[in-house]
Every structure is written in C-alpha cells, then in structure tokens.
Amino acid sequence: MILYHGSNLEVTDIDLKRCRQFKDFGQGFYLTSFKEQASEWAFKVTRRSNSGRPIVSVYEFDENVNDLNYFVLMEPDSRWAEFVINNRNREFKDFQNKLSNHDNKYDIVHGLVANDDISVILETFLLGILPLSELSNALIYKTLNDQFSFHTAKALTHLKFITSEKR
C-alpha cells in the first residue's frame, strides 16, 4: 500500500523522538493513504513553521503486520473519540487504558483524522455541551479521511521511503 506524509521537508529517515506528543493517536509518525490530504498537511506545516516548502514524501507500507500490535479505529464513534481525546490530553495518566497510546502500546494505529471540523465537535463533548449519546451522530455525517501513525522502531521496518514530491 502507498502512504503519504506531508511536511515542509523530505523525510527519508524517520526519527520518532522528533515526532510531536499529544497527537490524535499519540506520539508517532503520521501518514495517510490520501495524497491530497498529505498535500494539505504539507502546506499547513510550511505555513506554521514559516520555513521550507511543501513536500509530500511517499512510502510503501508492507501491510503484513502480524508481528505488530496494530490498532484500527475506522468508525467515528465514542471509542474513537475517547482514544483521540485521551491521546491529546497532556494530563492523562491511565496508561493501562486500551483507549490511549501515550505509552506506545500500539506499534501502528490506523484510524480516522480528527480535523479542525471534528475538533470542534470533540471540544463541545469535552465541555459537556454534547452528550456522549449524541457524539456518534454528530460525527457520522462528517467526511473523514484516514491516517496511519507509526509509534515504534519495529513498526517503521514495515515502511519504505520511495520518493518525495514538491508541491
């Protein structure tokens, strides 16, 4: 499978220590199967950093992941929302919770992107405005792309850099 990573530089060698914490699925290297989404990410990163130029790095993903702890969250439901909320929470301490990845218990997570539109829904849920019973309904009508996050060196052995494209 081909996956894409958008940034302001070409990423040929992945350093997990440089990846930001408190992201949707925890600290890791994020990619998508949607080239256009990676291109949008590249423009956002370039704007925020005010350096470099938008680049989409292309990888081949070896989907034979039987040796990895691979977690999938492809439904916009309360499980997915709780997982994203827990991983974004800087105060979260319940590392045994299966719906968190602060401790990188999952080598790879494949799930939906919590984009800016979705973040507003999650925030209204966290503030108690949107009840849990309505959270899934609020999410189900949104267009959600996928993202893959790689969290361990073992997971990165399933990812091979192919090329990069300037945008």
Secondary structure, DSSP 8 states (H G I E B T S, - for coil): -EEEEEESS--SS--GGGS-SS-TTSSSEEEBS-HHHHHHHHHHHHHHHT-S--EEEEEEE----TTS-EEEE-S-SHHHHHHHHHHH-TT---TT-TT--TT---SEEEEE---HHHHHHHHHHHTTSS-HHHHHHHHHTS---EEEEE-SHHHHTTEEEEEEEE-
